[in-house]
């Protein structure tokens, strides 16, 4: 695959500004100095391999993979806290906020293994040709806030978040005014040649007319057999399950993956199966080989339109009419920043949801000795247990290779839940087994800072599905302007391009959990150079005919690698269909152990902000039920 000269990661980004000279042209001493200076930048401005970055996971892996243990220090590092929270993601920060609301004088310590707070709600910053670009490195948007529980809505309200304002901040017609649409890109390696066309699929926000869809299919670099099969399934209304008795149909649809349905009932050629496979990756983190035909019916996938179901069938996943516009420029990182500012007012100025966007953060205030609320970054918990009196909890953490012990009257584990059996010896075997069934979805959110987006405008696409490429989807940034931050309104100006992938292992007979584990191993084995080569090759194949030049047009890249990404949500193909956020094994997994509670989206079986918030509400409530 193609590669940028000098490698973007080794270019100089001094104070967030790209130098005009490629780093490959510098002497080694100058290069090392530039890298050191870049590392001195505040975390959001650091580029290269982020997300689960080097330094964030090695201690946890030593504990879980190698069984390494650390002696418990005889002395406590700090005086007694009222609450210790493990994990500074949205759930952990919300738990600290809720605890302090109920006990204003509380002393709280929050530990996190990363060099920044927010967990998956990560912020990425670039400065390109003098323009600040802010992007999200994980948790993307507040999805359907009207459906939040009263307690989660109360958290948003306490942070000053008014969802109605996004109707003004988010320019929903921006790309439409420029006649830019959703597209489909077929790559050379997978499909034997390239094509970039309109999408023929009807489940995108901008659904094409049948005429546009038929023209798109005709222009795709597919075999005649595949084009014919796609048109037949996309525009046909035959019930391909009519021979199945009505009493058995729902069970068949739930327990048959959609790729099997395509092959056996729709008689789809393999090329069509490949074309459709990754469509749900961005939502489920899985392809159609590991999702049910019933879910495909919900999505309106080709071949499902004619399937008849009983009247009592309820589409629990029906789209809410609320638009997908509740997006800060840095995604849900702004929620994390609002929570931190609420907890530690000295960390950043301001008091509104608008001014948080550009608020400068003073990271030196996060762990100030005089503060009642302290956030200690780059600190990995390796042991959680009650003290001898069982009136408090001791937490041992490792920072810079040195172990420390801290004590709190209460503790909330809000980090990666699957680590809990390795660090909490008080778990019952049944609870540990329930926790080990969790497996997060491996993801990559790449932010590419472009000097301009002329090639996209010329091609007339703002978002593209790429079924055969490394990154299965990409999109120009959301058109959001707020708090003094302005979206790139001219194609001549810099913009962020987001590229996404959920790593799966189709065609090997693996279920969803097994595919997540395989994808995780793959991500840990990939270097920054691997990601960079994939980005350059994919964009060059797709956009070179429209004037794109990677060496000239790419100003910077941040790879947010999340081997442990989305929380697992129950999958009816493999799990009991009665399981949901309200009912399932996660209820046993999250049972409190006296003064230790568990909170994160894993414990809600819901990979959304409200899953994290609701978990925090529950965990804090459990601890306040305990008399000190």
C-alpha positions in Angstrom: 0.0 0.0 0.0 1.0 3.6 -0.5 2.7 5.6 2.3 3.4 9.2 3.0 7.0 10.3 2.7 8.6 10.7 6.1 5.6 9.1 7.9 3.0 11.6 9.3 3.6 10.3 12.9 7.2 11.5 12.6 6.5 14.9 11.2 6.9 17.8 13.5 3.9 19.1 15.2 5.2 21.9 17.4 2.4 23.6 19.4 0.0 21.7 17.2 1.4 23.4 14.0 2.8 21.2 11.2 6.2 22.4 10.0 6.7 22.8 6.3 9.7 20.5 6.3 8.9 16.8 6.6 10.4 15.2 9.7 12.2 12.6 7.5 14.4 15.4 6.4 15.6 16.3 9.9 18.6 15.0 11.7 17.9 12.4 14.3 18.7 14.7 17.2 16.2 17.3 15.8 13.6 14.6 15.2 13.9 13.3 18.8 13.6 16.8 20.2 10.5 17.4 18.1 8.9 14.2 19.3 9.6 15.1 22.9 8.1 18.5 22.4 5.0 17.0 20.8 4.6 14.7 23.8 4.7 17.8 26.0 1.5 19.0 24.4 -1.7 18.6 26.3 -3.3 15.2 25.6 -5.9 16.3 23.1 -3.2 17.9 20.9 -1.0 14.8 20.8 -1.1 12.9 17.5 -0.1 9.5 16.4 -1.4 6.4 18.1 -4.0 7.5 20.7 -7.0 5.9 22.3 -5.5 2.9 24.0 -2.1 4.5 23.6 1.3 3.0 24.5 1.7 3.3 28.3 -2.0 2.9 29.0 -2.4 -0.9 28.8 0.9 -2.6 29.6 0.3 -2.8 33.4 -3.2 -4.2 32.9 -1.9 -6.8 30.4 0.9 -7.8 32.8 -1.8 -8.5 35.4 -4.3 -10.2 33.2 -2.1 -12.0 30.7 1.0 -12.8 32.8 -0.5 -13.0 36.3 1.9 -10.3 37.6 1.3 -9.1 41.1 2.6 -6.1 43.0 3.3 -6.0 46.8 0.8 -3.9 48.8 2.6 -0.8 50.1 2.7 -0.6 53.9 1.8 3.1 53.9 -1.0 4.9 52.3 -0.1 7.5 49.6 -2.9 9.9 50.6 -5.2 10.4 53.6 -8.6 8.8 53.6 -11.0 9.6 50.8 -14.8 9.3 50.9 -14.9 7.8 47.5 -12.3 6.2 45.1 -13.4 5.8 41.5 -11.4 3.6 39.1 -11.9 5.0 35.6 -12.3 8.6 34.5 -14.6 7.9 31.6 -18.2 9.3 31.5 -19.5 6.8 34.0 -16.7 7.4 36.5 -16.8 11.1 36.2 -20.6 11.1 36.5 -20.3 8.9 39.6 -18.0 11.4 41.2 -20.3 14.2 40.3 -23.4 12.5 41.7 -21.6 11.5 44.9 -20.5 15.1 45.4 -24.0 16.4 44.8 -25.2 14.3 47.7 -22.2 15.0 49.9 -20.7 18.4 48.9 -17.8 18.1 51.3 -16.7 14.7 50.0 -13.1 14.0 49.2 -12.9 11.9 46.0 -10.0 10.4 44.1 -10.5 9.3 40.5 -7.8 7.0 38.9 -7.4 6.3 35.2 -4.8 4.4 33.2 -4.8 6.9 30.3 -3.0 10.2 30.0 -6.3 12.0 29.5 -9.7 11.8 31.1 -12.9 10.9 29.3 -12.4 7.2 28.5 -13.8 6.7 25.0 -15.1 10.2 25.0 -11.8 11.4 23.6 -10.9 14.8 22.1 -8.5 15.3 19.3 -7.1 18.7 18.3 -5.1 19.9 15.3 -4.0 23.3 14.0 -3.7 23.4 10.3 -2.7 26.5 8.4 -3.6 28.5 11.5 -7.1 27.0 11.9 -8.0 25.0 15.0 -9.7 21.7 14.2 -11.5 19.8 17.0 -12.7 16.2 16.6 -14.0 13.2 18.5 -11.8 10.2 19.1 -14.5 7.8 20.3 -17.9 8.4 21.8 -19.6 10.5 19.1 -22.9 12.0 20.0 -25.7 12.2 22.5 -28.1 9.8 20.8 -31.8 10.4 21.3 -31.6 12.4 24.5 -35.4 12.5 24.8 -35.3 8.7 25.7 -32.9 9.2 28.6 -34.0 8.2 32.1 -34.9 11.1 34.4 -31.7 10.6 36.3 -29.5 10.7 33.2 -31.5 13.8 32.0 -30.8 15.4 35.3 -27.0 14.9 34.8 -27.2 16.7 31.4 -29.2 19.4 33.0 -26.7 19.9 35.9 -24.0 20.3 33.3 -26.0 22.9 31.5 -26.6 20.8 28.4 -29.7 22.0 26.5 -30.3 19.5 23.6 -32.6 21.9 21.8 -29.7 24.3 21.1 -28.2 21.7 18.7 -31.0 22.4 16.3 -29.2 25.7 15.8 -25.6 24.6 16.1 -25.9 21.7 13.6 -26.4 22.7 10.0 -28.5 19.8 8.8 -28.7 21.1 5.2 -25.0 22.0 4.8 -23.9 19.1 2.6 -27.3 19.0 0.8 -26.9 22.6 -0.3 -23.6 21.6 -1.9 -25.2 18.6 -3.6 -23.0 16.2 -1.6 -24.4 12.8 -0.8 -23.7 9.3 0.7 -21.6 7.1 -1.5 -20.2 3.6 -1.9 -16.6 3.0 -2.8 -15.4 -0.4 -4.1 -11.7 -1.0 -3.9 -9.4 -2.7 -6.3 -8.1 -5.5 -4.1 -11.6 -6.8 -3.1 -13.6 -6.1 -6.3 -11.0 -6.2 -9.0 -11.4 -2.5 -9.8 -12.5 0.7 -8.3 -15.8 2.6 -8.4 -17.3 5.5 -6.4 -21.1 5.8 -6.8 -24.2 6.9 -5.0 -25.5 4.5 -2.5 -28.3 2.2 -3.7 -29.4 1.4 -0.1 -32.5 2.8 1.5 -31.5 2.9 5.2 -29.2 5.9 5.1 -30.6 9.2 6.2 -30.7 10.4 2.6 -32.5 7.5 1.0 -32.1 7.4 -2.8 -35.0 7.2 -5.2 -35.4 3.9 -7.0 -34.1 5.7 -10.2 -30.9 6.9 -8.5 -30.4 3.5 -6.8 -30.7 1.6 -10.1 -28.2 4.0 -11.8 -25.8 3.5 -8.9 -26.0 -0.3 -9.2 -25.3 0.0 -12.9 -22.2 2.1 -12.3 -20.7 -0.2 -9.5 -17.7 -2.2 -10.4 -19.6 -5.5 -9.8 -20.2 -8.5 -12.0 -23.4 -8.6 -14.0 -24.6 -11.5 -11.8 -24.2 -9.4 -8.7 -25.8 -6.3 -10.1 -28.8 -8.4 -11.2 -29.1 -10.1 -7.8 -28.8 -6.7 -6.0 -31.5 -5.1 -8.1 -33.8 -8.1 -7.7 -33.4 -8.1 -3.9 -33.4 -4.3 -3.4 -36.6 -3.7 -5.5 -38.4 -7.0 -5.1 -41.1 -7.7 -2.7 -41.2 -11.5 -2.6 -41.4 -13.2 0.8 -38.4 -15.5 0.7 -39.6 -17.2 3.9 -43.2 -17.9 2.8 -42.6 -21.7 3.1 -41.8 -21.3 6.8 -44.9 -21.8 9.1 -46.0 -18.6 10.7 -45.4 -20.0 14.2 -41.8 -20.7 13.4 -40.9 -17.7 11.3 -39.9 -15.3 14.0 -37.6 -17.9 15.6 -36.0 -18.6 12.1 -35.4 -15.0 11.6 -33.8 -14.5 15.0 -31.6 -17.6 14.8 -30.4 -17.3 11.2 -27.6 -14.9 10.4 -28.4 -12.7 7.4 -25.5 -13.9 5.3 -26.9 -17.5 5.5 -30.3 -16.1 4.5 -28.7 -14.3 1.5 -26.9 -17.5 0.4 -29.6 -20.0 1.0 -32.8 -18.2 0.4 -31.9 -15.1 -1.7 -29.4 -17.1 -3.8 -27.0 -14.2 -3.6 -23.5 -14.5 -5.1 -20.6 -14.1 -2.8 -19.7 -10.8 -4.2 -23.0 -9.4 -3.1 -22.6 -10.9 0.4 -19.2 -9.1 0.6 -20.8 -5.8 -0.6 -23.4 -5.9 2.2 -21.4 -7.5 5.0 -20.0 -4.4 6.7 -23.1 -2.2 6.5 -24.0 -2.6 10.3 -20.4 -2.4 11.5 -20.7 1.2 12.7 -23.8 0.5 14.7 -23.2 -3.1 16.0 -19.5 -3.5 15.5 -20.3 -6.6 13.6 -21.1 -7.7 10.0 -24.2 -9.5 8.8 -22.5 -12.9 9.3 -23.0 -12.4 13.1 -26.4 -10.6 13.1 -29.8 -12.0 12.6 -32.1 -11.9 9.6 -34.6 -10.3 11.9 -32.2 -7.4 12.5 -31.7 -7.2 8.7 -35.4 -6.9 8.4 -35.4 -4.0 10.8 -32.8 -2.3 8.7 -34.7 -2.9 5.5 -31.9 -4.8 3.9 -32.2 -6.1 0.4 -34.3 -9.3 0.3 -36.3 -8.6 3.5 -39.0 -6.3 2.2 -41.5 -9.0 1.4 -41.1 -10.9 4.7 -44.4 -11.0 6.5 -44.7 -11.1 10.2 -47.5 -11.4 12.7 -49.2 -8.2 13.8 -47.9 -8.6 17.3 -44.3 -8.3 16.1 -42.7 -5.2 17.6 -39.7 -3.5 16.0 -38.0 -2.5 19.2 -35.2 -1.0 17.2 -37.4 1.4 15.2 -35.8 4.7 14.4 -36.7 7.5 16.8 -37.9 10.6 15.0 -35.4 12.6 16.9 -32.5 13.5 14.5 -28.9 12.6 15.0 -27.7 16.1 15.6 -26.7 16.3 19.3 -23.0 16.5 18.6 -20.4 18.8 20.2 -17.4 19.5 17.9 -15.4 17.0 19.9 -18.3 14.6 20.4 -19.0 13.5 23.9 -15.6 14.6 25.1 -17.4 17.9 25.9 -19.5 16.0 28.4 -16.4 14.7 30.0 -14.9 18.3 30.1 -18.1 19.6 31.5 -18.0 17.0 34.3 -14.4 17.7 35.1 -15.0 21.5 35.2 -18.0 20.8 37.5 -15.8 18.7 39.8 -12.7 20.9 39.6 -13.7 24.5 38.7 -10.1 25.6 38.6 -9.4 23.2 35.7 -11.2 25.4 33.1 -13.0 28.8 32.9 -16.6 29.2 31.9 -20.0 27.9 32.9 -21.9 27.0 29.7 -22.2 24.2 27.2 -21.0 26.6 24.6 -17.9 27.9 26.2 -16.7 24.4 27.1 -15.8 23.9 23.4 -12.8 26.3 23.4 -12.2 26.4 27.2 -8.5 25.9 27.9 -7.8 23.1 30.5 -5.2 23.3 33.1 -4.1 19.7 33.6 -1.9 20.7 36.6 -5.1 21.3 38.6 -6.5 17.8 38.1 -4.5 16.2 41.0 -3.7 19.3 43.1 -3.0 18.3 46.8 -5.3 21.1 48.1 -8.3 19.9 46.1 -11.1 17.8 47.5 -11.6 16.2 44.1 -8.5 14.7 42.4 -8.1 13.0 39.0 -4.9 11.0 38.9 -4.0 10.0 35.3 -1.6 7.3 34.1 -2.5 5.3 37.2 -3.6 1.7 36.7 -5.5 -0.1 39.5 -4.1 -3.6 40.1 -5.9 -4.5 43.4 -9.2 -3.6 45.0 -10.3 -5.0 48.3 -11.9 -4.1 51.6 -9.6 -3.1 54.5 -9.4 -5.4 57.5 -12.3 -3.6 59.3 -14.4 -3.7 56.1 -15.3 -0.1 56.8 -13.2 1.1 53.8 -11.7 -0.1 50.6 -8.0 -0.2 49.6 -6.9 0.3 46.0 -3.4 -0.5 44.8 -2.4 1.3 41.6 0.8 1.4 39.5 2.1 4.7 38.2 5.5 5.1 36.5 6.3 1.5 37.5 5.7 2.2 41.2 2.9 0.8 43.2 0.8 3.0 45.6 -2.0 2.3 48.0 -5.0 4.6 48.7 -8.0 4.1 50.9 -11.6 5.3 50.5 -14.8 4.7 52.5 -16.4 3.7 49.3 -15.1 2.6 45.9 -16.7 2.4 42.4 -15.1 0.3 39.7 -15.9 2.3 36.5 -13.1 1.0 34.3 -13.0 -1.9 31.9 -15.3 -4.4 33.6 -13.5 -7.5 32.3 -10.4 -6.5 34.3 -12.4 -6.8 37.6 -11.9 -10.6 38.2 -8.1 -10.0 37.9 -8.0 -7.1 40.4 -10.8 -7.8 42.8 -10.2 -11.0 44.7 -13.5 -10.7 46.7 -15.7 -11.5 43.7 -17.6 -14.8 44.0 -16.8 -17.3 41.2 -20.3 -16.9 39.8 -20.0 -13.2 39.5 -16.5 -13.4 38.0 -17.9 -15.9 35.4 -20.7 -13.4 34.5 -18.2 -10.6 34.1 -15.9 -12.7 31.9 -18.7 -13.1 29.4 -18.4 -9.4 28.6 -16.3 -8.5 25.6 -16.0 -5.1 24.2 -16.0 -4.3 20.5 -12.6 -3.4 19.0 -12.7 -0.1 17.1 -10.6 2.4 15.4 -11.6 6.1 15.0 -9.1 7.9 12.9 -9.0 11.6 12.5 -7.3 12.9 9.4 -6.7 16.7 9.2 -7.0 17.8 5.6 -5.8 21.1 4.3 -8.9 21.3 2.1 -11.8 19.1 1.0 -12.0 20.0 -2.7 -11.7 16.4 -3.8 -14.8 15.5 -1.8 -16.8 18.4 -3.2 -15.7 17.5 -6.7 -16.8 13.9 -6.2 -20.0 15.2 -4.5 -19.8 12.8 -1.5 -19.5 13.7 2.2 -19.8 10.1 3.6 -18.8 6.9 2.0 -19.3 3.2 2.8 -16.2 1.2 1.8 -17.1 -2.6 2.1 -13.7 -4.0 1.0 -11.4 -1.4 2.5 -9.6 -1.4 5.9 -11.8 1.4 7.1 -15.4 0.5 6.2 -16.7 4.0 6.5 -15.5 7.6 6.3 -17.2 11.0 6.6 -16.3 14.6 6.5 -16.8 16.3 9.9 -20.3 17.1 11.3 -21.3 20.6 10.3 -21.4 22.0 13.9 -20.5 25.5 14.9 -20.8 26.6 18.6 -19.1 28.5 21.3 -16.9 30.4 19.0 -15.8 27.3 17.1 -16.7 27.4 13.4 -17.1 24.5 11.0 -15.2 24.6 7.7 -17.7 26.2 5.4 -15.4 26.4 2.3 -13.8 23.5 0.6 -10.6 25.5 0.3 -10.2 25.5 4.1 -9.0 22.7 6.5 -11.4 20.1 7.8 -11.3 16.8 9.7 -12.1 13.6 8.0 -13.2 10.7 10.2 -12.5 7.1 9.2 -13.9 4.2 11.2 -13.5 0.5 11.4 -14.7 -2.3 13.7 -12.4 -5.2 13.4 -14.1 -8.5 12.8 -13.2 -12.0 11.6 -15.9 -13.2 9.2 -15.9 -16.5 7.4 -14.3 -18.4 10.2 -17.3 -19.8 12.0 -16.8 -17.5 15.0 -19.6 -16.0 17.0 -19.7 -12.3 17.9 -17.7 -12.6 21.1 -15.0 -14.7 19.4 -14.8 -12.3 16.5 -14.3 -9.4 19.0 -11.4 -11.2 20.6 -9.8 -11.9 17.2 -10.3 -8.3 16.2 -8.7 -7.2 19.5 -5.6 -9.3 18.8 -5.3 -7.8 15.4 -5.5 -4.2 16.6 -2.7 -4.8 19.2 -0.5 -6.2 16.5 -0.9 -3.2 14.2 1.5 -0.3 14.2 0.9 3.4 13.5 2.6 2.8 10.1 0.1 0.1 9.3 -2.8 2.4 9.9 -1.2 5.3 8.0 -0.5 3.1 4.9 -4.2 1.9 4.9 -5.4 5.5 5.1 -3.2 6.8 2.3 -4.0 3.8 0.1 -7.8 4.0 0.6 -8.1 7.7 0.1 -5.8 7.7 -2.9 -7.7 4.9 -4.7 -11.0 6.7 -4.0 -10.2 10.3 -4.5 -7.1 10.6 -6.7 -9.4 10.9 -9.8 -10.8 14.1 -8.2 -7.5 15.7 -7.5 -6.6 14.3 -4.1 -2.9 14.1 -3.2 -2.1 12.5 0.2 1.3 14.0 0.6 0.0 17.5 -0.2 -3.5 17.4 1.4 -3.0 15.5 4.7 -1.7 17.7 7.5 -1.9 15.3 10.4 -3.4 12.0 11.6 -4.5 10.7 15.0 -5.4 7.1 15.3 -7.7 6.4 18.2 -7.3 2.7 18.7 -9.8 1.0 21.0 -9.2 -2.7 21.3 -11.8 -2.5 24.1 -14.4 -0.2 22.5 -18.2 -0.3 22.6 -19.9 -2.2 25.4 -21.4 -5.5 24.4 -25.1 -5.4 23.7 -27.1 -8.6 23.6 -27.3 -10.2 20.2 -30.5 -12.2 19.6 -28.6 -14.5 17.2 -26.5 -15.9 20.1 -28.2 -14.6 23.2 -31.6 -15.2 24.9 -34.0 -12.8 23.1 -35.4 -11.7 26.4 -32.1 -10.2 27.5 -31.9 -6.5 27.4 -30.5 -3.6 29.5 -33.3 -4.5 31.9 -32.7 -8.2 32.0 -29.6 -10.4 31.5 -26.4 -11.8 33.0 -25.0 -8.3 33.4 -27.3 -7.8 36.4 -25.4 -10.6 38.3 -22.1 -9.2 37.1 -22.6 -5.8 38.5 -23.9 -6.9 42.0 -22.2 -4.7 44.6 -19.8 -6.2 47.1 -20.5 -4.2 50.3 -18.5 -0.9 49.7 -17.5 -1.7 46.2 -19.9 -1.0 43.4 -19.5 -1.3 39.6 -20.4 1.3 37.0 -19.7 1.5 33.3 -21.7 1.0 30.1 -20.8 -2.8 30.3 -22.9 -3.0 33.5 -25.8 -1.5 31.6 -25.4 -3.7 28.5 -25.8 -0.4 26.5 -23.0 1.3 24.6 -24.3 4.8 24.9 -23.9 7.8 27.1 -27.1 7.1 29.0 -25.8 3.5 29.7 -22.8 5.1 31.4 -24.8 7.7 33.3 -27.5 5.2 34.4 -24.7 2.9 35.7 -23.2 5.8 37.7 -26.6 6.6 39.2 -27.2 3.0 40.3 -23.6 2.6 41.8 -23.7 5.8 43.8 -27.2 4.9 45.1 -25.9 1.5 46.2 -23.1 3.2 48.2 -25.4 5.7 49.9 -27.5 2.8 51.1 -24.5 1.8 53.2 -24.2 3.5 56.6 -20.8 4.9 57.3 
